[in-house]
Amino acid sequence: MTVPFLLTVQQGAAARSLLHYAGSLPLAGADAQLLATVIAIRAARDEQGNITGQDMRSLRLTDPESALAALTALGWHFAGDLRGG
């Protein structure tokens, strides 16, 4: 059985670059690091790193507000209420 690639070659290259970037961010907590990584992978695949409140709940972050605050402090922008949506 052949499994199709989840990313194209170009998306894979973008993912590597974005993951390197996400890994180099000055984030102390694992929640913020995981959130940055998930957003980076989505950005590579879809050309934008959209995330919803349901996504946030699915990640089961210990402290989602702190993770969002850490990324916001670095200049990342989030629209809407990600805790309730």
C-alpha positions in Angstrom: 0.0 0.0 0.0 1.4 3.4 -1.0 0.8 6.3 1.4 0.6 9.7 -0.3 2.9 12.4 0.8 1.2 14.8 3.2 3.2 17.7 1.9 4.6 18.7 -1.5 8.3 19.2 -1.9 7.8 23.0 -1.6 5.6 22.6 1.4 8.2 20.3 3.0 10.9 22.9 2.5 8.7 25.6 4.0 7.8 23.3 6.9 11.5 22.8 7.7 12.2 26.5 7.6 9.2 27.3 9.7 10.0 24.6 12.2 13.5 25.9 12.5 12.1 29.3 13.1 9.5 28.0 15.7 12.3 26.1 17.5 14.5 29.2 17.8 11.8 31.3 19.4 12.5 32.4 23.0 9.6 30.4 24.5 10.0 29.0 28.0 7.0 26.8 28.2 6.2 23.6 26.4 2.6 24.8 25.7 3.8 27.8 23.7 6.4 25.7 21.9 3.8 23.2 20.9 1.4 25.9 19.8 4.1 27.6 17.7 5.0 24.3 16.1 1.4 23.5 15.2 0.9 26.9 13.7 4.2 26.6 11.7 3.2 23.3 10.2 -0.2 24.7 9.2 1.4 27.7 7.7 3.6 25.5 5.6 0.7 23.4 4.4 -2.0 26.0 3.9 0.1 29.2 3.5 -1.5 30.6 6.7 -1.4 29.4 10.3 -5.0 29.5 11.2 -6.0 28.0 14.6 -9.4 27.8 16.2 -10.7 27.5 19.8 -11.5 23.8 19.0 -7.9 23.3 17.9 -6.7 24.9 21.2 -8.9 22.4 23.2 -7.7 19.5 21.1 -4.0 20.3 21.9 -4.9 20.0 25.6 -2.5 22.7 26.7 -1.9 23.0 30.4 -2.1 26.8 30.2 -3.5 28.0 26.8 -3.7 31.6 27.9 0.0 31.8 28.8 0.9 30.1 25.5 -1.2 32.6 23.5 0.3 35.5 25.6 3.9 34.2 25.0 3.3 34.2 21.2 1.5 37.5 21.3 4.4 39.1 23.1 6.6 38.0 20.2 4.3 39.8 17.7 2.0 37.0 16.6 -1.6 38.0 16.0 -4.7 36.0 16.9 -8.2 36.9 15.9 -11.2 36.1 18.0 -11.6 34.3 21.2 -9.5 31.1 20.9 -10.4 29.9 24.4 -14.2 29.8 23.8 -14.5 29.1 20.1 
